[in-house]
Amino acid sequence: MAKRLVDLIRSVDTVLDERRRLAQQEKRLVGALNRALAKMGYAVVAAKGGGGRRRRRRRGRRPGRKPKAA
């Protein structure tokens, strides 16, 4: 049982290392592409948000707020 657990942990660790390496390689490649495109007046932008998510503003008053005085 302990051997299977060690093998599983090793496998997960290997997969995580590979994902980290691929993320670093992707970042380098996108950076190089962005530099090349910048020379032509273009830029690479994210299609779906990761870090730049905007909070959508709701209409109406926030819950828990007092109503406006008439």
Rosetta silent file (secondary structure, phi, psi, omega in degrees, C-alpha in Angstrom):
SEQUENCE: MAKRLVDLIRSVDTVLDERRRLAQQEKRLVGALNRALAKMGYAVVAAKGGGGRRRRRRRGRRPGRKPKAA
SCORE:     score description
SCORE:     0.000 S_00000001
   1 L     0.000  -44.136 -178.949    0.000    0.000    0.000 S_00000001
   2 H   -65.410  -34.822  179.684    2.795    2.441    0.909 S_00000001
   3 H   -66.095  -39.708  179.059    4.599    1.702   -2.369 S_00000001
   4 H   -65.456  -38.431  178.694    1.477    2.546   -4.372 S_00000001
   5 H   -65.481  -42.376  178.387    1.112    5.812   -2.477 S_00000001
   6 H   -63.285  -41.925  178.215    4.740    6.727   -3.150 S_00000001
   7 H   -63.695  -40.789  178.690    4.279    5.906   -6.845 S_00000001
   8 H   -63.751  -44.867  179.500    1.137    8.025   -6.984 S_00000001
   9 H   -62.576  -41.245  178.159    2.861   10.978   -5.321 S_00000001
  10 H   -62.869  -41.783 -179.867    5.780   10.651   -7.727 S_00000001
  11 H   -64.763  -45.019  179.147    3.413   10.589  -10.705 S_00000001
  12 H   -63.245  -41.267  178.894    1.520   13.666   -9.521 S_00000001
  13 H   -62.200  -40.628  178.494    4.787   15.467   -8.866 S_00000001
  14 H   -63.448  -44.110  179.840    5.975   14.628  -12.385 S_00000001
  15 H   -63.850  -42.935  179.492    2.757   15.945  -13.927 S_00000001
  16 H   -64.573  -39.961  176.759    2.952   19.162  -11.899 S_00000001
  17 H   -61.841  -41.992 -179.661    6.578   19.718  -12.915 S_00000001
  18 H   -65.642  -40.231  177.663    5.661   19.252  -16.555 S_00000001
  19 H   -62.821  -40.069  177.876    2.767   21.704  -16.247 S_00000001
  20 H   -63.407  -44.233  179.627    5.104   24.291  -14.683 S_00000001
  21 H   -62.706  -42.507  179.649    7.643   23.829  -17.470 S_00000001
  22 H   -65.882  -37.566  177.880    4.953   24.157  -20.131 S_00000001
  23 H   -64.470  -41.643  178.096    3.583   27.308  -18.506 S_00000001
  24 H   -65.037  -42.339  179.481    7.049   28.872  -18.461 S_00000001
  25 H   -64.846  -41.455  178.302    7.639   27.907  -22.089 S_00000001
  26 H   -62.550  -41.149  179.200    4.246   29.310  -23.092 S_00000001
  27 H   -62.844  -42.427  177.845    5.021   32.560  -21.287 S_00000001
  28 H   -63.224  -44.354 -178.045    8.353   32.867  -23.114 S_00000001
  29 H   -66.331  -41.791  178.724    6.769   32.120  -26.498 S_00000001
  30 H   -66.108  -37.540  176.452    3.902   34.573  -26.005 S_00000001
  31 H   -62.448  -43.222  178.390    6.405   37.213  -24.901 S_00000001
  32 H   -65.126  -41.960  178.025    8.490   36.662  -28.027 S_00000001
  33 H   -64.000  -41.257  179.341    5.384   36.772  -30.204 S_00000001
  34 H   -63.101  -40.995  177.690    4.214   39.940  -28.479 S_00000001
  35 H   -63.889  -41.387  179.903    7.580   41.612  -29.092 S_00000001
  36 H   -66.912  -42.843 -179.592    7.498   40.627  -32.771 S_00000001
  37 H   -69.687  -29.935  179.221    3.908   41.786  -33.201 S_00000001
  38 H   -62.354  -32.064  178.020    4.621   45.061  -31.372 S_00000001
  39 H   -66.592  -24.677  179.425    7.017   45.958  -34.171 S_00000001
  40 L   -98.945   -0.447  177.492    4.090   45.652  -36.580 S_00000001
  41 L    93.441   15.069  179.694    1.690   47.552  -34.319 S_00000001
  42 L  -117.870  169.825  177.453   -0.178   44.580  -32.864 S_00000001
  43 L  -149.413  151.856  175.928   -0.288   42.902  -29.446 S_00000001
  44 L   -90.014  128.857  177.000   -1.343   39.569  -27.974 S_00000001
  45 L  -127.146  153.392 -179.125   -4.158   39.860  -25.438 S_00000001
  46 L   -70.867  134.861  178.971   -5.894   37.197  -23.370 S_00000001
  47 L   -78.045  -40.999  178.280   -9.184   35.984  -24.847 S_00000001
  48 L  -120.734  137.983 -172.259  -10.554   34.790  -21.522 S_00000001
  49 L   -66.755  138.937  169.282   -9.668   36.483  -18.277 S_00000001
  50 L  -113.706  -65.290 -177.774   -7.247   35.085  -15.809 S_00000001
  51 L  -102.921  -20.594 -173.662   -6.077   38.025  -13.798 S_00000001
  52 L   -97.009   37.504 -178.685   -7.866   40.918  -15.449 S_00000001
  53 L   -72.960  137.950  177.474  -11.405   40.069  -14.519 S_00000001
  54 L  -104.503  141.103  177.221  -13.716   42.989  -14.075 S_00000001
  55 L   -82.531  130.280 -178.759  -16.508   42.964  -11.595 S_00000001
  56 L   -79.162  130.899 -178.615  -19.829   43.622  -13.232 S_00000001
  57 L   -82.675  124.986  179.733  -21.728   46.480  -11.676 S_00000001
  58 L   -85.729  152.750  176.929  -25.286   45.550  -10.755 S_00000001
  59 L   -83.109  154.613  176.565  -28.207   47.883  -11.133 S_00000001
  60 L    87.815 -178.581 -177.299  -30.143   49.041   -8.119 S_00000001
  61 L   -83.031  156.592  179.142  -29.167   49.383   -4.507 S_00000001
  62 L   -75.664  148.467  178.165  -26.948   46.939   -2.687 S_00000001
  63 L   -60.577  138.570  178.851  -28.556   44.475   -0.292 S_00000001
  64 L    91.873   -6.872  179.377  -28.657   45.797    3.255 S_00000001
  65 L   -85.315  149.956  178.324  -28.684   49.464    2.237 S_00000001
  66 L   -73.586  146.214  176.356  -31.352   51.823    3.487 S_00000001
  67 L   -68.752  155.461  178.875  -33.875   53.039    0.902 S_00000001
  68 L   -65.562  143.620  177.688  -33.540   56.614   -0.294 S_00000001
  69 L   -74.485  139.519 -178.087  -35.485   59.185    1.679 S_00000001
  70 L   -83.503    0.000    0.000  -38.444   60.634   -0.226 S_00000001
